[in-house]
Every structure is written in structure tokens, then in C-alpha cells.
């Protein structure tokens, strides 16, 4: 790697400013105290050398630590020559000694912070370097790192498709692959990539999975698209659907609707916050519904009420038990429900904000299904979760009898850091109005339809792997905490060296 020109100028500016400030401080204090103003110059050079080593190693990522050390030695070498030409050669050995110790402390700190991720065969600083490169230029170098730590798995993807004669009207896709980790890396922007691969309207909902199932590269998304294509080609169509039912078990709220011989379920805990539903838990909920006699069952994580640092819903969580009970009740209720011919319409509203405001590229989409005079709207907002209470406000505004509001959990919005939820920036009224317009758009083009639900399995898709996201997160947090302590220790050591300089000069 090579350090970019703008980073070089920034490093030079910071170093020079620090050197001038320290030298000026030394000059002032030398008027008041019996110390040499050059003490501070020597100290500044030592600190700059250590800082330069860390900055160059992190942002340029040379293949060898020695390379970084040589680059970071340029500034102190020039300073040493300055001391010589200024006639201060007597303090040159001490200056070089302090610089050497500072660089050594920084090198040890780098090695310590870099070592935890070595258990996965990757370098922490390599990770940081490629993260910066992706943010600045869209480089996908980080995907090469993720490929090394990833695992091949098999996951389901369910497609609910609607047809008029032999013409497909549109589809709802529910992949059990997570749209992360961030930016355009891996599964980032997965909803847009999938939907733009087909010439008809496609809503991409959030299946039940967490960050362990982030694709390691964008190339893996092609396997999901192929599975969606197979599901559409192998569709078995039905002309009847039920009206929806709403079920609540504890904090779990489920909307379920039967399509032919299959059942679609969406689940939320709003206004209680929720995060990702673990894949195994989601599959168990689907089988609880299928046990009532259905060929297919699929569960959507509505992902519509979040707050920072919420925990995933894992097996053993009370909410999983409530979902299982809800699925069984839904399956039983819909088994004997009256079936009706159906109409469907798809609507779209372009995104109303930028990624750094929480809005993904796929905008706001709506699918409205009419059965027996009851219109049900499935609204999908491309974004990462939703602020508390916004779901309820949108539901109250929609011109239909029944609805659910969902987000894709798209982590393309998270590149600049933090969890930017839909509604966390800007006015909620704009989001509500856009959802209403998307639903009205769908209602304006309702057509008689047949429906098919088909699940295909995506084999050998490379993802983070079970448990990897938690381990990486834990290592990152522990390394950061330890790094802060060690950085303070290094600073104290540098100050001690300066005191030594005061005594010796």
C-alpha cells in the first residue's frame, strides 16, 4: 500500500504544528525556568516519530513493519540534521535515543493491537486500511479479507410471486442473508442489487438472519439472484388467498396471510425494540406454521423498531417462544379461513434522503393485496431499522384496512459509522407521506392475479459464518479498550523521557 498525498500533507501539517507549538512553549518556559528550550524540541520529535509510525502503518498498510518504521524515520532524520546545522550536536544523541524509544513503544503498541485478529488470519491494521479505502474510493479490498475468514453455508430464499396469465406482475423476495456488513462491502446494498436484476417490481424484505450471514463479497449476491430466478421459473400458482389475521403473543405482533397452500408471516415487537432474528429461530417459527398442513411458510423480520446496541433475538429468548406460539395460532386460524380471488398492485416512491440520513437506494416500495374486499399493504423501506413509534404513525395514515411497515435492514447506510435508523434524521412527516404515496401508487394499478410461494436453497454461499460477527465484535471492543490503556501508558513513558531530558541537558 502507499500513503495517499492528502494523508501525507495532513500528517506533515499535524507534525509541523505540534513541533512549532512545543518549541514555542519551550522558549517561553526557558525564560521562567532553568531549562533549555530545546528539551521540548527533542520531546516533540520523539512523539512525532511514534505518531508517524502509527499513522503511516494504519493508513498506508505496508506489508512489513520495517517499511513503516523507515517512512516514519524521515521526519526525525531531517530534524537531526537541523540540530547539527544549528550547532546543537551535543544533544543529538539524546534526541535520537528518545526518538528510538518512542518508535519502539509505538511499534509494540501496533503489534499488540494487531495480534487479536491474527487468530482469523487477518491483520487489524489491514482491516482499517481497506475500510478507509472503501470509504474514500469504493475499493473492495476488504472483501478479500472477509473471503479468508468466511464459511460456505446453505440458506433458504423464499419468493412470493404474482402472475396475470403468464405475465409476472411482481414479487416479494425474502432472503435469509444479511444485507451487511456496511457500505457496498459484501451484502451491503443487497436489496437494490436484487431488485434491479429483474424487469418487474421486486420488494426485498428482511429474512431471519443476523450478521453471521453477511455475504463476504458482492459476487455472492449473484447466487441469491439465481435462486430467486429458479423460484420464479418453478412456481406453482394458485388463484385464491385469505384475508390477513393479526395475532399477538406477549410483545410479539404477527401479521399472517395465506396464499394458496402457503402462509406468509411478518413479525414485530414494536413499540418494544428488536434486532435481527437468528436464522435457526426463524426456521423453527416457519416449521411451527408448516406443521398445520402448509407446503411453504416464510417469516419476515419487519425490523421496524430499533435503538442502538439492541441484542439479536436468539433461541431461548422469550420472544422466540412467543413467535412459535403465534405461528401455530396463525397456521390453525388460516387453515379453515375463507379463501377469495385476489388482486395485487405494486407501488414505488424514490428514496427521500441520502444514505447518511438512513435511506438506502431502493426507496420505498409497497405491495397491496386485495382479498374479499380487504386491502393489505406490505410496505418496505430500504434502510436499517426504524425509530420507535414511526411504524404506528405510518400505519394510522395508510388508506387500507390492514398493513405492516418493514425495513430491509440495509447496512449500506452505515458506512460513516453508527446506526442510522429510518426516521432518526429529518422530518417523520416526509417518510409518512412517501409511504402513503407508494401505497396509493400500488392501489392505482391493481390487477387480478394468481400467486405462488416457492423456497429455493442457496448452496455454498460464502458468509461470515456462525458466531463470527460476535467474535469479531468482541475482539474489536477488547482491542480498543486495551489500546486506550496502552496509548496512555505510551504517553506517560514519553513524558518520563522528557523529564529525563530536562535532567540531562
C-alpha positions in Angstrom: 0.0 0.0 0.0 1.0 3.6 -0.3 0.0 6.6 1.8 -2.1 9.0 -0.2 -0.9 12.5 -1.0 -3.7 14.2 1.1 -2.9 12.0 4.0 0.8 12.8 3.7 0.0 16.6 3.8 -2.3 16.1 6.8 0.4 14.1 8.6 3.0 16.8 7.8 0.7 19.6 8.9 -0.1 18.0 12.2 3.5 17.1 12.9 4.8 20.6 12.0 2.1 22.3 14.0 2.9 20.1 17.1 6.6 20.8 16.7 6.2 24.5 16.4 3.8 24.6 19.4 6.1 22.5 21.6 9.2 24.6 20.6 7.4 27.8 21.3 6.2 26.5 24.7 9.8 25.6 25.5 11.0 29.0 24.5 8.5 30.7 26.9 9.2 28.3 29.8 13.0 28.7 29.3 12.5 32.4 30.3 10.9 31.4 33.6 12.7 28.1 34.5 16.3 26.9 34.3 15.6 24.5 31.4 16.7 24.5 27.8 14.0 25.3 25.2 15.5 22.5 23.1 14.2 20.0 25.6 10.7 20.5 24.1 12.0 20.2 20.6 13.6 16.9 21.4 10.4 15.7 23.1 8.3 16.8 20.2 10.5 14.9 17.7 10.2 11.7 19.7 6.4 11.9 20.0 6.0 12.9 16.3 8.1 9.8 15.3 5.9 7.4 17.2 2.7 9.1 16.0 4.0 9.0 12.4 4.7 5.3 12.6 1.2 4.5 13.8 -0.4 6.9 11.2 1.6 5.5 8.3 1.1 1.9 9.3 -2.6 2.3 9.7 -3.4 4.4 6.6 -0.8 3.0 4.2 -0.6 -0.5 5.4 2.9 -1.5 4.3 3.5 -5.2 4.1 6.3 -5.0 6.7 6.6 -3.1 9.9 10.2 -2.2 8.9 8.8 -0.3 5.9 6.6 1.8 8.2 9.5 2.4 10.6 11.7 3.7 7.8 9.0 6.0 6.5 8.3 7.4 10.0 12.0 8.0 10.4 12.2 10.6 7.7 10.9 13.4 9.9 13.3 12.8 12.8 16.2 12.4 10.4 15.6 15.8 8.9 15.3 17.2 12.4 18.5 15.6 13.4 20.3 17.3 10.5 18.7 20.6 11.7 20.2 20.1 15.1 23.6 19.6 13.6 23.4 22.7 11.4 22.2 24.8 14.3 25.3 23.8 16.3 23.4 21.7 18.8 25.2 18.4 18.0 25.7 17.8 21.8 22.0 17.0 22.2 21.8 15.0 19.0 22.5 11.6 20.7 19.8 12.2 23.3 17.3 13.3 20.6 18.0 10.1 18.6 17.7 8.0 21.8 14.3 9.5 22.7 13.1 9.1 19.1 14.2 5.4 19.1 12.3 4.7 22.3 9.2 6.5 21.1 9.2 4.5 17.8 9.8 1.3 19.8 6.8 2.0 22.1 4.6 2.7 19.1 5.8 -0.4 17.3 5.0 -2.6 20.3 1.6 -0.9 20.6 0.9 -1.7 16.9 1.9 -5.3 17.3 -0.3 -5.7 20.4 -3.3 -4.2 18.7 -2.8 -6.1 15.6 -2.4 -9.6 17.2 -6.0 -10.5 18.2 -7.4 -10.6 14.6 -4.4 -12.7 13.6 -6.4 -15.7 15.0 -8.5 -15.3 11.9 -5.5 -15.0 9.7 -6.0 -11.2 9.1 -4.4 -8.0 10.3 -6.4 -5.5 12.2 -4.5 -2.7 10.5 -5.1 -4.3 7.1 -8.8 -4.2 8.0 -8.6 -0.5 9.0 -6.7 0.4 5.8 -9.2 -1.3 3.5 -12.1 0.3 5.5 -10.6 3.7 4.8 -10.0 2.9 1.2 -13.6 1.8 0.7 -15.0 4.9 2.3 -12.8 7.2 0.2 -12.8 5.4 -3.2 -15.2 2.5 -3.0 -12.4 0.0 -3.1 -13.5 -3.6 -2.4 -10.2 -4.8 -0.9 -11.9 -5.6 2.3 -13.8 -8.3 0.6 -10.6 -10.2 0.1 -10.1 -10.2 3.9 -13.6 -11.4 4.5 -13.2 -14.2 2.0 -10.4 -15.6 4.1 -12.4 -15.8 7.3 -15.7 -16.7 5.7 -17.5 -20.1 5.6 -19.7 -21.7 2.9 -23.3 -22.3 4.0 -26.7 -23.2 2.6 -29.6 -20.8 3.2 -33.2 -20.5 2.1 -34.7 -17.7 0.0 -38.4 -17.5 -0.5 -40.2 -15.8 -3.3 -43.9 -14.8 -3.3 -44.7 -14.1 -7.0 -47.9 -12.8 -8.5 -49.0 -13.5 -12.1 -51.6 -12.4 -14.6 -51.9 -15.3 -17.1 -48.2 -16.0 -18.0 -47.1 -12.4 -17.2 -45.4 -11.9 -13.9 -46.8 -8.8 -12.1 -44.2 -8.5 -9.3 -42.6 -10.4 -6.4 -41.7 -10.3 -2.8 -38.3 -11.8 -2.1 -37.3 -12.9 1.4 -33.6 -13.9 1.6 -32.1 -15.4 4.7 -28.9 -13.5 4.0 -28.0 -10.3 5.9 -27.5 -7.0 3.9 -24.3 -6.1 5.6 -21.7 -5.5 7.0 -21.6 -1.9 5.8 -21.3 0.3 2.7 -21.0 -1.5 -0.5 -19.0 -4.3 1.1 -20.4 -7.9 1.0 -24.2 -7.8 1.3 -24.3 -4.0 1.6 -27.0 -2.7 -0.8 -28.2 -6.3 -1.3 -31.9 -5.1 -1.7 -31.1 -2.8 -4.6 -28.8 -5.3 -6.3 -31.5 -8.0 -6.2 -34.5 -5.8 -7.2 -32.6 -4.2 -10.1 -31.8 -7.6 -11.5 -35.4 -8.2 -12.7 -37.6 -6.3 -15.1 -40.7 -6.3 -12.9 -41.3 -4.8 -9.4 -39.5 -6.6 -6.6 -39.7 -5.9 -2.9 -36.8 -7.3 -0.9 -37.8 -7.9 2.7 -35.5 -8.8 5.7 -35.3 -12.6 6.3 -34.5 -14.0 9.7 -30.7 -13.9 9.9 -28.0 -11.8 11.6 -24.6 -10.5 10.8 -23.1 -14.0 10.8 -24.8 -14.3 7.4 -23.3 -11.3 5.8 -22.0 -12.3 2.3 -18.3 -11.8 2.2 -18.4 -10.2 -1.3 -20.9 -8.7 -3.8 -20.2 -11.7 -6.1 -22.1 -13.9 -3.6 -25.3 -12.0 -4.2 -25.4 -13.4 -7.7 -26.1 -16.8 -6.1 -29.2 -15.4 -4.4 -30.4 -13.8 -7.7 -30.1 -17.2 -9.4 -32.1 -18.8 -6.6 -34.8 -16.2 -7.0 -34.9 -16.9 -10.7 -35.3 -20.6 -10.1 -38.1 -20.0 -7.6 -40.0 -17.9 -10.2 -39.5 -20.5 -13.0 -40.6 -23.3 -10.8 -43.6 -21.6 -9.4 -46.9 -23.4 -8.8 -49.7 -20.9 -9.0 -52.9 -20.6 -7.0 -55.9 -18.3 -7.6 -57.1 -17.9 -4.0 -55.8 -16.2 -0.9 -57.2 -15.5 2.6 -57.8 -12.2 4.4 -55.0 -11.4 6.8 -55.1 -12.2 10.5 -53.3 -10.4 13.3 -52.0 -12.2 16.3 -50.3 -11.0 19.5 -48.4 -13.2 22.0 -46.7 -11.1 24.7 -44.7 -8.4 22.9 -44.8 -10.3 19.6 -47.2 -9.0 16.9 -47.7 -11.1 13.8 -49.5 -10.4 10.6 -50.2 -13.6 8.6 -51.9 -14.3 5.3 -52.5 -17.5 3.4 -51.6 -17.6 -0.3 -52.8 -20.9 -1.9 -51.2 -23.7 0.1 -48.6 -21.5 1.8 -48.6 -18.9 4.5 -46.7 -15.6 4.8 -45.9 -14.1 8.2 -44.4 -10.8 9.3 -43.3 -10.2 12.9 -42.5 -7.2 15.0 -42.3 -6.3 18.7 -42.9 -2.6 18.2 -43.0 -0.5 20.4 -40.5 -2.8 22.1 -37.2 -2.7 20.3 -35.9 -5.7 18.3 -32.9 -6.6 16.3 -32.1 -9.5 14.0 -33.8 -12.8 14.5 -31.3 -15.6 14.4 -31.7 -18.0 11.4 -32.4 -21.1 13.4 -35.1 -19.4 15.4 -36.7 -18.1 12.2 -36.7 -21.6 10.6 -38.3 -23.0 13.7 -41.1 -20.5 13.5 -41.7 -21.4 9.9 -41.9 -25.1 10.7 -44.3 -24.3 13.5 -46.7 -22.8 10.9 -46.0 -25.6 8.3 -46.9 -28.2 10.9 -50.5 -27.1 10.4 -50.5 -28.5 6.9 -48.9 -25.9 4.6 -46.4 -26.7 1.9 -44.5 -23.4 2.4 -44.2 -20.9 5.2 -42.0 -17.8 5.3 -41.3 -15.3 8.1 -40.3 -11.7 7.6 -38.5 -9.8 10.3 -40.3 -6.4 10.0 -37.3 -4.7 11.6 -39.3 -1.6 12.4 -38.4 -0.6 15.9 -34.7 -0.2 16.9 -32.3 1.5 19.2 -28.5 1.5 19.3 -26.9 -1.7 20.8 -30.0 -3.8 20.8 -29.4 -7.5 21.0 -30.2 -10.1 18.4 -33.2 -12.4 19.1 -31.6 -15.8 19.8 -33.1 -19.3 20.6 -34.2 -19.2 24.2 -35.3 -15.6 24.1 -38.9 -15.3 25.4 -39.8 -13.6 22.1 -38.9 -16.7 20.1 -41.3 -18.8 22.2 -43.9 -16.1 21.5 -43.2 -16.3 17.8 -43.6 -20.0 17.8 -47.0 -19.7 19.6 -48.0 -17.0 17.2 -47.1 -19.1 14.1 -49.0 -22.1 15.4 -52.1 -20.0 16.1 -51.8 -18.3 12.6 -51.5 -21.7 10.9 -54.5 -23.0 12.7 -56.7 -19.9 12.1 -55.8 -19.7 8.4 -56.2 -23.5 7.7 -60.0 -23.1 7.7 -60.2 -19.5 6.6 -62.4 -18.5 3.7 -60.4 -18.1 0.5 -61.0 -15.4 -2.1 -59.8 -14.5 -5.5 -57.2 -11.8 -5.3 -55.9 -8.6 -6.8 -52.4 -7.2 -6.4 -50.7 -3.9 -7.1 -47.1 -2.7 -6.7 -46.1 0.9 -5.9 -42.8 2.8 -5.6 -41.6 6.0 -4.2 -37.9 7.1 -4.8 -35.8 7.5 -1.7 -36.4 10.8 0.1 -33.0 11.2 1.6 -29.3 10.2 1.3 -27.6 7.2 2.8 -26.1 9.3 5.6 -29.7 10.1 6.5 -30.7 6.5 6.8 -32.2 5.9 3.3 -31.0 3.1 1.0 -31.0 3.2 -2.8 -34.1 1.1 -3.2 -36.5 3.7 -2.0 -39.9 2.9 -0.5 -42.0 0.1 -2.1 -45.5 -1.1 -1.5 -47.4 -4.3 -2.4 -51.1 -4.1 -1.9 -53.1 -7.4 -1.9 -56.9 -7.3 -2.0 -58.9 -10.4 -0.9 -62.6 -10.4 -0.1 -62.8 -6.6 -0.1 -59.9 -6.3 2.4 -56.8 -4.5 1.2 -53.5 -5.4 2.9 -50.4 -3.3 2.3 -46.9 -4.6 2.7 -44.6 -1.5 2.8 -40.8 -2.0 2.6 -38.5 1.0 3.3 -34.9 0.5 2.2 -33.0 1.3 5.4 -31.5 -0.1 8.6 -34.4 -0.4 11.2 -36.7 2.4 12.3 -37.1 4.7 15.2 -39.6 3.8 17.9 -43.2 4.9 17.1 -42.7 5.7 13.4 -44.3 2.4 12.4 -47.5 3.2 14.3 -47.7 6.7 12.8 -47.4 5.3 9.2 -50.0 2.6 9.8 -52.5 5.2 11.0 -52.0 7.2 7.8 -52.4 4.4 5.2 -55.6 4.2 3.2 -56.0 0.4 3.6 -57.7 -1.9 6.1 -54.5 -3.8 7.1 -50.8 -3.2 6.7 -47.3 -3.8 8.0 -44.3 -1.5 7.7 -40.9 -3.1 7.2 -37.3 -2.1 6.6 -34.7 -4.0 4.6 -32.0 -3.6 7.3 -29.7 -2.5 4.5 -26.3 -1.6 6.0 -25.3 0.5 3.0 -26.4 3.5 5.1 -23.8 2.6 7.9 -20.6 3.4 6.1 -20.0 6.7 8.0 -20.5 5.0 11.4 -23.3 4.5 13.9 -26.7 3.0 13.5 -28.7 5.5 11.4 -32.3 4.4 11.6 -35.1 5.4 9.3 -36.6 8.5 11.0 -33.6 9.4 13.0 -32.8 12.3 10.7 -35.2 14.7 9.0 -39.0 15.0 9.5 -41.1 12.0 10.0 -43.9 13.5 8.0 -41.8 13.2 4.8 -41.5 9.4 5.4 -45.2 9.0 6.2 -46.2 10.9 3.1 -43.8 8.9 0.9 -45.3 5.6 2.3 -48.8 6.8 1.6 -47.9 7.7 -1.9 -46.3 4.3 -2.5 -49.4 2.6 -1.3 -51.7 4.8 -3.4 -49.5 4.1 -6.4 -49.9 0.3 -5.8 -53.7 0.7 -5.4 -53.9 2.6 -8.7 -52.6 -0.4 -10.7 -54.4 -3.3 -9.0 -54.7 -6.4 -11.3 -56.4 -9.8 -11.0 -53.6 -12.2 -10.0 -52.6 -15.7 -9.3 -49.9 -16.3 -6.6 -47.1 -18.7 -5.9 -44.8 -19.1 -2.9 -41.6 -21.1 -3.5 -38.5 -21.6 -1.4 -35.2 -22.4 -3.0 -31.9 -23.1 -1.2 -28.7 -21.1 -2.0 -25.9 -23.6 -1.7 -22.2 -22.8 -1.0 -22.8 -19.1 -0.4 -19.8 -17.7 1.5 -20.8 -15.7 4.5 -19.1 -14.6 7.8 -20.0 -17.8 9.4 -21.8 -18.8 12.6 -20.6 -16.9 15.6 -18.0 -14.9 13.6 -19.7 -11.5 13.9 -19.9 -11.8 17.7 -16.3 -12.9 18.0 -15.1 -10.1 15.7 -17.1 -7.5 17.6 -15.8 -8.7 21.0 -12.2 -8.7 19.7 -12.6 -5.2 18.3 -14.1 -3.9 21.6 -11.4 -5.5 23.7 -8.6 -4.3 21.5 -10.0 -0.8 21.5 -10.2 -0.8 25.3 -6.7 -2.2 25.7 -5.4 0.2 23.1 -6.6 3.2 25.0 -4.8 2.0 28.1 -1.6 1.2 26.3 -1.8 4.6 24.5 -1.9 6.3 27.8 1.0 4.2 29.0 3.0 5.2 25.9 2.2 8.9 26.6 3.3 8.6 30.2 6.5 6.9 29.0 7.1 9.8 26.6 6.6 12.3 29.4 9.1 10.4 31.6 11.6 10.6 28.8 11.1 14.3 28.6 11.8 14.6 32.3 15.0 12.6 31.8 15.9 15.1 29.0 15.4 18.0 31.4 17.8 16.4 33.9 20.5 15.6 31.4 20.5 18.8 29.3 
